Amino acid sequence: MTSIRRAALTAALALVLPLPIAAAAPAFAAAPSDAVSAAHPAATGFAAALPRPTGRYAVGRNMLHLVDDSRQDPWVPAAGPRQLMVSMYYPARPGSGTPAPYMTTDEARLFLQDRVPGSGIPPEALTAVRTWARADARPVHGRFPLVLLSPGFTFPRALFSSIAEDLASRGYVVALIDHTYETPGVTFPDGRTLPCAICDQPPTGGLPAIARSRAKDSSFVIDQLTSHHSPWIYAHLIDRRRIGMAGHSIGGDAAAVTMAADRRVRAGVNMDGTFHEPVPAAGLNGRPFLLFGAQSDESPGMDSSWDDAWTRLDGWKRRLTIAGAEHGTFSDLPLLSQAVGRPSRPGAIAPLRGLAITRTYLGDFFDLQLKGQPEPLLDGPSPNEPEVTVQLP
C-alpha cells in the first residue's frame, strides 16, 4: 500500500468517529452469521441505509462457510485448514426471504474496537444498517455470470454490500469473500468470530504474499461454486463460462494475480489498489482488465505500479479515475461516516455520488465483458459522469 493510499485509508476510517469519548464500545456475545436481527435499534444520531439497487431483480443473500482441506491457513497455521466466509448475492423473487443484517454484532464490535476505538457507537448500530438483500430469498429462474469481490485489507466484506447488491440486481451471482485473519473479525456459523492476525503487522512476504494468498482463496471459491457437488444450495444459478472478479485495494491486486493463475476468470477490476504483486510481463492472455481509482491516487504518474500494469495489460483495458474520490469511496465507508454526522473533507465527492459512479461503471464493465452488451460509457468522457476521466489504449 502506498503512503498516499495508507494516509487516505487512515483519514477515511477517522471520519467514522464521532466526537471522542472516554468509554470504549461494550463487548457483546458472538452470533452466527445472518442470525442477527436487522431490527436492532441504532445508536442515537446514527441511521444509515444503503442506496437502492439499480437493476430489475430483487436481491437474495446466503452465507456460505467453506473449508479448504488441501491448504493450511497461511496466517495462523495452528488453526488448521483455510476457512472462509462468503456472502452469496443472487437475483431473487420479490417478497421472499427476511431482511438481511449488515454484519453480525461481533463483527461490528471488532470493527469499531480495532479500527475506530472510542467511537461510542454500539455494535447494534452497524447491524441495523438498512440493506436491500433478503436472507434466504428464493432465486429466480435462469443462469447468471459469477463475479467475485475481494475487499480491501482490513475492510470487512460488509463494507462492499451496496456494490454486491447492485450487481445481483443487474443479473449476477456475487461471491463477496471475507479473507479470514485479514479483517477485524469474521463470524462463522458455530458462533466463533475470528479476529485479525496480520492487520497490525504484515506477514512474511509482505503485501505481495497477501495478494497471492487471496488468489488461492478466490480460485478455491470458484472450485466450490462450480463443482457438481457444490455446497451452495443455489449453485445451479451460475454460468461457469462467465466468471469475473473485482477487488478493492489489495483485493484489486489479487484480482490480477487470480487471473494470471486461473484462466476461468475472464475479466477483472482493480479498484484503487497498488499492484504489490505486479501484472505478469506477458499480460493476462488478452483478457480484459479495468483500472478504476481515485484521481489523486491513480492518475498517470501518481502510482508507478498502475503505469507498469497499463503497459503490460494485453487485452481490452481502460484506466478510469474519479475526481474527489478517496480510497474508501469504492465502499460503504463514507456513507457510514456521513451517517454519524462527520463532514467530508473539502472537495471530496459525496458518498452516494461516489457509490453511484462505482456501481455504474463496475456493472457496465461486467455487462460488456461477461454479457456482451455494448457499453459506450466505457469508451470516453460522459456528460452524465463529469467526475470520471477515461484513459483509452
DRENDOBA-873958 format. One record per residue (C-alpha): residue number from 0; residue in one letter; x, y, z. Coordinates in nm, 4 decimals, always signed. Layout:
<sites>
num;residuo;c1;c2;c3
NUM;A;X;Y;Z
...
</sites>
This chain:
<sites>
num;residuo;c1;c2;c3
0;M;+0.0000;+0.0000;+0.0000
1;T;+0.1476;+0.3372;-0.0964
2;S;+0.1976;+0.6008;+0.1725
3;I;-0.0607;+0.8201;-0.0043
4;R;-0.3201;+0.5454;-0.0010
5;R;-0.2410;+0.4446;+0.3582
6;A;-0.2960;+0.8054;+0.4649
7;A;-0.6226;+0.8157;+0.2703
8;L;-0.7413;+0.4988;+0.4428
9;T;-0.6491;+0.6351;+0.7836
10;A;-0.8396;+0.9546;+0.7098
11;A;-1.1406;+0.7602;+0.5842
12;L;-1.1518;+0.5456;+0.8954
13;A;-1.1155;+0.8538;+1.1136
14;L;-1.4235;+1.0007;+0.9504
15;V;-1.6356;+0.7284;+1.1074
16;L;-1.5568;+0.8649;+1.4537
17;P;-1.7962;+1.0994;+1.6260
18;L;-1.6513;+1.3247;+1.8946
19;P;-1.4172;+1.1091;+2.1076
20;I;-1.5459;+0.9808;+2.4410
21;A;-1.3651;+0.8068;+2.7246
22;A;-1.5511;+0.4771;+2.7264
23;A;-1.4913;+0.2121;+2.4623
24;A;-1.7755;+0.0300;+2.2909
25;P;-1.9113;-0.2530;+2.5087
26;A;-1.8464;-0.6160;+2.4268
27;F;-2.1279;-0.8362;+2.3008
28;A;-2.1535;-1.2111;+2.2521
29;A;-2.0849;-1.3595;+1.9106
30;A;-2.3809;-1.4601;+1.6971
31;P;-2.3989;-1.6855;+1.3920
32;S;-2.3882;-1.5099;+1.0580
33;D;-2.7310;-1.3993;+0.9302
34;A;-2.8847;-1.4937;+1.2641
35;V;-2.8565;-1.1347;+1.3887
36;S;-3.1783;-0.9377;+1.3708
37;A;-3.1772;-0.6448;+1.1315
38;A;-3.4211;-0.4701;+1.3629
39;H;-3.1766;-0.3736;+1.6423
40;P;-3.2220;-0.0118;+1.7466
41;A;-2.9497;+0.2102;+1.6031
42;A;-2.7355;+0.4447;+1.8063
43;T;-2.8785;+0.7874;+1.8744
44;G;-2.7972;+1.0034;+1.5739
45;F;-2.6885;+0.7046;+1.3656
46;A;-2.9200;+0.5892;+1.0900
47;A;-2.7670;+0.4521;+0.7732
48;A;-2.9234;+0.2915;+0.4683
49;L;-2.7595;+0.1535;+0.1557
50;P;-2.8706;+0.3035;-0.1759
51;R;-3.1406;+0.1158;-0.3624
52;P;-3.0034;-0.1298;-0.6214
53;T;-3.0454;-0.0101;-0.9788
54;G;-3.1239;-0.3395;-1.1555
55;R;-3.4530;-0.5099;-1.2246
56;Y;-3.4112;-0.8028;-0.9858
57;A;-3.4766;-0.8269;-0.6149
58;V;-3.1686;-0.9462;-0.4254
59;G;-3.1218;-1.2594;-0.2158
60;R;-2.8330;-1.3419;+0.0135
61;N;-2.6981;-1.6633;+0.1672
62;M;-2.3953;-1.7155;+0.3883
63;L;-2.1519;-1.9847;+0.2788
64;H;-1.8840;-2.1416;+0.5013
65;L;-1.6042;-2.3041;+0.3006
66;V;-1.3150;-2.5180;+0.4270
67;D;-1.0120;-2.5891;+0.2062
68;D;-0.8801;-2.9186;+0.3425
69;S;-0.5911;-2.9102;+0.0961
70;R;-0.4429;-2.5885;+0.2341
71;Q;-0.3301;-2.4861;+0.5802
72;D;-0.4235;-2.1380;+0.6925
73;P;-0.1357;-1.9135;+0.5789
74;W;-0.1546;-1.6666;+0.8696
75;V;-0.2472;-1.8897;+1.1650
76;P;-0.1169;-2.2391;+1.0803
77;A;-0.2370;-2.3732;+1.4153
78;A;-0.5930;-2.3022;+1.3035
79;G;-0.5731;-2.5908;+1.0570
80;P;-0.7313;-2.5825;+0.7095
81;R;-0.8079;-2.2482;+0.5484
82;Q;-1.1664;-2.1429;+0.6226
83;L;-1.3620;-1.8670;+0.4519
84;M;-1.6971;-1.6964;+0.4922
85;V;-1.8602;-1.5855;+0.1682
86;S;-2.1745;-1.3774;+0.1243
87;M;-2.3595;-1.5044;-0.1814
88;Y;-2.5840;-1.2493;-0.3536
89;Y;-2.8173;-1.3512;-0.6345
90;P;-3.1255;-1.2436;-0.8333
91;A;-3.4283;-1.3311;-0.6206
92;R;-3.8058;-1.3353;-0.6228
93;P;-3.9607;-1.0223;-0.4727
94;G;-4.1145;-1.0595;-0.1295
95;S;-3.9329;-1.3775;-0.0304
96;G;-3.6753;-1.4113;+0.2462
97;T;-3.6182;-1.1933;+0.5509
98;P;-3.4257;-0.8647;+0.5915
99;A;-3.0506;-0.9324;+0.5814
100;P;-2.8429;-0.7685;+0.8563
101;Y;-2.5412;-0.5643;+0.7520
102;M;-2.2949;-0.7614;+0.9661
103;T;-2.3007;-0.9661;+1.2849
104;T;-2.2868;-0.7960;+1.6226
105;D;-1.9415;-0.9358;+1.6958
106;E;-1.8052;-0.8344;+1.3549
107;A;-1.9369;-0.4842;+1.4204
108;R;-1.7871;-0.4758;+1.7704
109;L;-1.4420;-0.5782;+1.6482
110;F;-1.4529;-0.3376;+1.3551
111;L;-1.5376;-0.0471;+1.5852
112;Q;-1.2922;-0.1582;+1.8527
113;D;-0.9970;-0.2223;+1.6231
114;R;-1.0436;+0.0436;+1.3550
115;V;-1.2332;+0.3271;+1.5277
116;P;-1.1604;+0.2831;+1.9018
117;G;-1.3549;+0.5008;+2.1409
118;S;-1.6231;+0.5847;+1.8876
119;G;-1.9087;+0.5227;+2.1293
120;I;-2.1126;+0.3626;+1.8503
121;P;-2.2779;+0.0435;+1.9787
122;P;-2.2263;-0.2582;+1.7515
123;E;-2.6006;-0.2915;+1.7010
124;A;-2.5951;+0.0345;+1.5078
125;L;-2.3941;-0.1323;+1.2302
126;T;-2.6005;-0.4497;+1.2268
127;A;-2.9054;-0.2267;+1.1776
128;V;-2.7737;-0.0525;+0.8645
129;R;-3.0569;-0.0882;+0.6106
130;T;-2.9748;-0.3334;+0.3332
131;W;-3.1848;-0.4337;+0.0315
132;A;-3.0863;-0.8007;+0.0293
133;R;-3.3216;-1.0618;+0.1724
134;A;-3.1680;-1.3534;+0.3584
135;D;-3.2502;-1.6919;+0.2036
136;A;-3.4823;-1.5423;-0.0574
137;R;-3.5994;-1.7756;-0.3328
138;P;-3.3960;-1.7348;-0.6518
139;V;-3.5391;-1.6520;-0.9902
140;H;-3.5043;-1.8988;-1.2758
141;G;-3.2056;-1.8691;-1.5051
142;R;-2.8274;-1.8788;-1.5156
143;F;-2.6122;-1.5779;-1.4460
144;P;-2.2452;-1.4737;-1.4624
145;L;-2.0458;-1.5068;-1.1414
146;V;-1.8483;-1.2109;-1.0014
147;L;-1.6092;-1.2499;-0.7087
148;L;-1.5474;-0.9481;-0.4835
149;S;-1.2336;-0.9220;-0.2684
150;P;-1.2367;-0.6414;-0.0049
151;G;-0.9550;-0.4058;+0.0820
152;F;-0.7105;-0.5119;+0.3518
153;T;-0.8715;-0.4637;+0.6978
154;F;-1.2080;-0.3852;+0.5309
155;P;-1.4868;-0.6242;+0.6395
156;R;-1.6746;-0.7707;+0.3457
157;A;-1.9895;-0.5952;+0.4683
158;L;-1.8435;-0.2629;+0.3518
159;F;-1.8981;-0.3780;-0.0076
160;S;-2.2616;-0.4769;+0.0396
161;S;-2.4011;-0.1967;-0.1763
162;I;-2.1790;-0.2980;-0.4692
163;A;-2.2717;-0.6650;-0.4294
164;E;-2.6428;-0.5858;-0.4064
165;D;-2.6335;-0.3709;-0.7184
166;L;-2.4532;-0.6336;-0.9272
167;A;-2.7003;-0.9007;-0.8150
168;S;-2.9912;-0.6739;-0.9072
169;R;-2.8404;-0.6404;-1.2556
170;G;-2.8350;-1.0158;-1.3060
171;Y;-2.5179;-1.1511;-1.1470
172;V;-2.4337;-1.4053;-0.8806
173;V;-2.1854;-1.2348;-0.6497
174;A;-1.9435;-1.4059;-0.4117
175;L;-1.8273;-1.1462;-0.1575
176;I;-1.5338;-1.3023;+0.0276
177;D;-1.4001;-1.2320;+0.3757
178;H;-1.0341;-1.3372;+0.3796
179;T;-1.0003;-1.4771;+0.7311
180;Y;-0.7491;-1.3117;+0.9671
181;E;-0.7193;-1.0131;+0.7283
182;T;-1.0144;-0.8183;+0.8691
183;P;-1.1085;-0.7153;+1.2257
184;G;-1.3468;-1.0080;+1.2660
185;V;-1.5213;-1.2843;+1.0723
186;T;-1.8139;-1.4720;+1.2279
187;F;-1.8610;-1.8399;+1.1449
188;P;-2.1805;-2.0488;+1.1704
189;D;-2.0790;-2.2007;+1.5047
190;G;-2.0709;-1.8520;+1.6605
191;R;-1.6925;-1.8091;+1.6663
192;T;-1.5650;-1.4728;+1.5449
193;L;-1.2004;-1.4897;+1.4409
194;P;-1.0056;-1.1632;+1.4808
195;C;-0.7399;-1.0207;+1.2535
196;A;-0.3971;-1.1802;+1.2806
197;I;-0.1990;-0.9642;+1.0370
198;C;-0.3686;-0.6227;+1.0432
199;D;-0.1043;-0.4546;+1.2588
200;Q;+0.1996;-0.6279;+1.1137
201;P;+0.2202;-0.7570;+0.7550
202;P;+0.3186;-1.1246;+0.7340
203;T;+0.6402;-1.2702;+0.5996
204;G;+0.6469;-1.1816;+0.2328
205;G;+0.4588;-0.8572;+0.2946
206;L;+0.1649;-0.7347;+0.0900
207;P;+0.2566;-0.9426;-0.2183
208;A;+0.2096;-1.2549;-0.0046
209;I;-0.1389;-1.1358;+0.0875
210;A;-0.2289;-1.0854;-0.2794
211;R;-0.1032;-1.4336;-0.3665
212;S;-0.2915;-1.5911;-0.0758
213;R;-0.6116;-1.4161;-0.1822
214;A;-0.5700;-1.5529;-0.5327
215;K;-0.5639;-1.9036;-0.3839
216;D;-0.8726;-1.8198;-0.1776
217;S;-1.0500;-1.6959;-0.4895
218;S;-0.9698;-1.9980;-0.7040
219;F;-1.0861;-2.2238;-0.4216
220;V;-1.4158;-2.0340;-0.4023
221;I;-1.4602;-2.0815;-0.7784
222;D;-1.3831;-2.4521;-0.7394
223;Q;-1.6511;-2.4854;-0.4735
224;L;-1.9159;-2.2831;-0.6518
225;T;-1.8722;-2.4548;-0.9881
226;S;-1.8346;-2.8122;-0.8587
227;H;-2.1049;-3.0624;-0.9467
228;H;-2.1324;-3.1184;-0.5709
229;S;-2.1206;-2.7521;-0.4733
230;P;-2.2010;-2.6749;-0.1088
231;W;-2.4019;-2.3706;-0.2174
232;I;-2.7689;-2.4549;-0.2469
233;Y;-2.8224;-2.2277;-0.5481
234;A;-2.5087;-2.3149;-0.7457
235;H;-2.7288;-2.4013;-1.0437
236;L;-2.7698;-2.0265;-1.0983
237;I;-2.4056;-1.9883;-1.2032
238;D;-2.2954;-1.9865;-1.5651
239;R;-1.9473;-2.1364;-1.5284
240;R;-1.8348;-1.9977;-1.8633
241;R;-1.8772;-1.6373;-1.7452
242;I;-1.6716;-1.5530;-1.4373
243;G;-1.5250;-1.2169;-1.3400
244;M;-1.3519;-1.0697;-1.0366
245;A;-1.3205;-0.7241;-0.8835
246;G;-1.1320;-0.6157;-0.5760
247;H;-1.0617;-0.3075;-0.3711
248;S;-0.7093;-0.2071;-0.2696
249;I;-0.5101;-0.5307;-0.2110
250;G;-0.8201;-0.7115;-0.3398
251;G;-0.7736;-0.5361;-0.6743
252;D;-0.4158;-0.6593;-0.6879
253;A;-0.5490;-1.0069;-0.6027
254;A;-0.7914;-0.9885;-0.8956
255;A;-0.4997;-0.9611;-1.1368
256;V;-0.2999;-1.2305;-0.9542
257;T;-0.6020;-1.4608;-0.9696
258;M;-0.6442;-1.4007;-1.3425
259;A;-0.2759;-1.4735;-1.4033
260;A;-0.3123;-1.8127;-1.2332
261;D;-0.6711;-1.9056;-1.3208
262;R;-0.7944;-1.8954;-1.6819
263;R;-1.1556;-1.9338;-1.5649
264;V;-1.1647;-1.5665;-1.4646
265;R;-1.2484;-1.3866;-1.7868
266;A;-1.2432;-1.0232;-1.6710
267;G;-1.1036;-0.8280;-1.3764
268;V;-1.1131;-0.4926;-1.1987
269;N;-0.8724;-0.3225;-0.9610
270;M;-1.0481;-0.0552;-0.7535
271;D;-0.7852;+0.1851;-0.6193
272;G;-0.5269;-0.0767;-0.5294
273;T;-0.1499;-0.0711;-0.5760
274;F;-0.0118;-0.3718;-0.7652
275;H;+0.2194;-0.5045;-0.4945
276;E;+0.2363;-0.8265;-0.6961
277;P;+0.2940;-0.6930;-1.0491
278;V;+0.0894;-0.7872;-1.3523
279;P;+0.2946;-1.0515;-1.5405
280;A;+0.5193;-0.9141;-1.8141
281;A;+0.3352;-1.1393;-2.0607
282;G;-0.0003;-0.9860;-1.9626
283;L;-0.3230;-1.1708;-1.8879
284;N;-0.3628;-1.3723;-2.2083
285;G;-0.5626;-1.0982;-2.3768
286;R;-0.8359;-1.0884;-2.1121
287;P;-0.9958;-0.7521;-2.0251
288;F;-0.8996;-0.5562;-1.7164
289;L;-1.0286;-0.2290;-1.5718
290;L;-0.8191;+0.0084;-1.3619
291;F;-1.0607;+0.2167;-1.1563
292;G;-0.9369;+0.4561;-0.8907
293;A;-0.9260;+0.7905;-0.7161
294;Q;-0.7823;+1.0646;-0.9352
295;S;-0.5400;+1.1747;-0.6635
296;D;-0.4032;+0.8209;-0.6303
297;E;-0.4223;+0.6626;-0.9725
298;S;-0.3845;+0.9271;-1.2434
299;P;-0.0878;+0.8611;-1.4753
300;G;+0.2332;+0.9279;-1.2892
301;M;+0.0742;+0.9011;-0.9428
302;D;+0.1220;+0.5257;-0.8932
303;S;+0.4076;+0.3631;-1.0835
304;S;+0.2533;+0.0192;-1.0338
305;W;-0.0522;+0.1335;-1.2338
306;D;+0.1704;+0.2810;-1.5022
307;D;+0.3564;-0.0515;-1.5265
308;A;+0.0331;-0.2526;-1.5260
309;W;-0.1104;-0.0360;-1.8044
310;T;+0.1823;-0.1210;-2.0333
311;R;+0.1582;-0.4946;-1.9522
312;L;-0.2157;-0.5463;-1.9889
313;D;-0.2559;-0.7086;-2.3290
314;G;-0.6336;-0.7162;-2.3754
315;W;-0.9199;-0.4692;-2.3601
316;K;-0.8292;-0.2107;-2.0964
317;R;-0.9402;+0.1198;-1.9531
318;R;-0.7998;+0.3453;-1.6810
319;L;-1.0753;+0.5388;-1.5062
320;T;-1.0221;+0.7948;-1.2311
321;I;-1.2814;+0.9794;-1.0230
322;A;-1.2232;+1.3414;-0.9217
323;G;-1.2754;+1.3943;-0.5491
324;A;-1.2699;+1.0231;-0.4695
325;E;-1.0777;+0.8796;-0.1760
326;H;-0.9637;+0.5274;-0.1017
327;G;-1.2855;+0.4457;+0.0816
328;T;-1.5099;+0.5863;-0.1928
329;F;-1.5317;+0.2424;-0.3554
330;S;-1.7022;+0.1034;-0.0441
331;D;-1.9819;+0.1890;+0.2006
332;L;-1.7380;+0.3531;+0.4422
333;P;-1.8052;+0.7205;+0.3506
334;L;-2.1786;+0.6526;+0.3742
335;L;-2.1369;+0.5274;+0.7315
336;S;-1.9219;+0.8290;+0.8109
337;Q;-2.1928;+1.0596;+0.6856
338;A;-2.4483;+0.8768;+0.9000
339;V;-2.2670;+0.9824;+1.2184
340;G;-2.2596;+1.3428;+1.1019
341;R;-1.8959;+1.3725;+1.0065
342;P;-1.8417;+1.6198;+0.7217
343;S;-1.6438;+1.5117;+0.4178
344;R;-1.3116;+1.6788;+0.3504
345;P;-1.3301;+1.9860;+0.1242
346;G;-1.3564;+1.8776;-0.2393
347;A;-1.4461;+1.5172;-0.1597
348;I;-1.7125;+1.3538;-0.3698
349;A;-2.0429;+1.2962;-0.1892
350;P;-2.0722;+0.9386;-0.0570
351;L;-2.3857;+0.8492;-0.2533
352;R;-2.2446;+1.0016;-0.5701
353;G;-1.9196;+0.8071;-0.5315
354;L;-2.1100;+0.4821;-0.4843
355;A;-2.3364;+0.5590;-0.7807
356;I;-2.0364;+0.6094;-1.0091
357;T;-1.8637;+0.2979;-0.8771
358;R;-2.1711;+0.0800;-0.9258
359;T;-2.2468;+0.2210;-1.2720
360;Y;-1.9019;+0.1658;-1.4190
361;L;-1.8473;-0.1690;-1.2480
362;G;-2.1814;-0.3000;-1.3730
363;D;-2.1248;-0.1661;-1.7241
364;F;-1.7803;-0.3273;-1.7377
365;F;-1.9137;-0.6704;-1.6478
366;D;-2.2166;-0.6237;-1.8757
367;L;-1.9747;-0.5643;-2.1616
368;Q;-1.7234;-0.8355;-2.0804
369;L;-1.9446;-1.1141;-1.9418
370;K;-2.2760;-1.0457;-2.1178
371;G;-2.1542;-0.8934;-2.4446
372;Q;-2.3714;-0.5837;-2.4093
373;P;-2.2344;-0.2665;-2.5759
374;E;-2.1447;-0.0046;-2.3151
375;P;-2.0401;+0.3255;-2.4762
376;L;-1.9906;+0.4799;-2.1316
377;L;-1.6558;+0.2976;-2.1190
378;D;-1.5309;+0.4497;-2.4434
379;G;-1.4777;+0.8103;-2.3408
380;P;-1.5955;+1.1067;-2.1334
381;S;-1.9645;+1.1297;-2.0493
382;P;-2.1604;+1.4484;-1.9710
383;N;-2.3565;+1.2420;-1.7186
384;E;-2.0370;+1.1412;-1.5356
385;P;-1.8222;+1.4577;-1.5418
386;E;-1.6130;+1.3411;-1.2431
387;V;-1.4746;+1.0465;-1.4400
388;T;-1.1666;+1.0647;-1.6618
389;V;-1.1286;+0.7795;-1.9134
390;Q;-0.7890;+0.6777;-2.0492
391;L;-0.8040;+0.4623;-2.3624
392;P;-0.5238;+0.2434;-2.5043
</sites>
